[in-house]
Amino acid sequence: MKLAVAALCATSAAAFAPSQVPAARSTELKMSLKEDLGKAAVAAAFGLAVAAGPAQAITKSELNQLSYLQVKGTGLANRCPEVVGEDTITPKAGQKLTEMCIEPKAWAVEEEIGKAGKTEKKFVNSKVMTRQTYTLDGIEGPISTDGGKLVFSEKEGIDYAPTTIQLPGGERVPFLFTVKDLVAKGNGPAFKPGFQMGGDFNTPSYRTGLFLDPKGRGGTTGYDMAVALPGLQSGEEGDEELFKENNKTFDVTQGRIEMEVNKVNSEESEIGGVFVATQLGDTDMGSKVPKKILTKGIFYAKVD
């Protein structure tokens, strides 16, 4: 008796990076991030617990021993290595941080919560909807000193990741998780457990100039107005209602990150720790008010 065995496998993967198209029109949105982070630095401030990873902690040396096929489909490529040790590293002149990895573990969105006839702003726990591509990696930059304290300046790497998170009510909030142009000032001359550094960074627009909305309008290409509604966009009174939808802008906002080192391996020149960051979400190219997003997780870097 013969058995016919049929196996059908259909898998596909699509990876793309948003194009970096400079836009002539740009706006600067301001936010009080230092005040927000002052509250968020305390772990209990927003009641977020860093979720346990899908597997046990893995070090950089262990990751380097794995082949592509051993990593593929496991989620390890989205995880930051962890450091073992509590040593001290004092950077020398000309050294830099390399292979920096920043992995978010928890997210929250600032919302207005109504209670007893009053409204107050609170960070609401959210869940990530993006697949495992939201970790920043390969970031590097020089280490300098200012008044005897270390200063890290981010220069290059995979320093942005389009991410979407979802509020408990179902609303989804897209944002560009990034640390572009970060200048992080430390509180001491050496990396050791308890060392802290933090600073501001730029958050580019979630959409680039070539993006077209459902009406075919874009920042550097596409229609100037919705073709189906010419009467409301003739420059008269009705134009004001649709101005923000028609006038696409490349908004560059400012974020802030605070990092604390809790593990140092001097033999491997590695540091690791935790971070808390806050930034603005997507503005839909200037047509809506962005939400404040709080991100919490771990980081890894190598002193080279």
Buried (B, 14 or more C-beta within 10 A) or exposed (E): EEEEEEEEEEEEEEEEEBEEBEBEBBEEBEBEBEEBBEEBEEEEBBEBEEEEBEEEBBBBEEBEEBEEEEEEEBEBBBBBBBBBBBBEBEBEEEBBBBBBBBBBBBBBBBBEEEEEEEEEEBBBBBEBEEEBEBBBBEBBBBBBEEEEBBBBBBBEBBBBBBBBBBBEEEEEBBBBBBBBBBBBBBEBBBBBBEBBBBBBBBBBBBBBBBBBBEBBBBBBEBEEBBEEBEEBBEEEEEEEEBEBBBBBBBBBBBBBBBBBBBBBBBEBBBBBBBBBBBBBBBBBBBBEEBBBBBBBBBBBBBBE
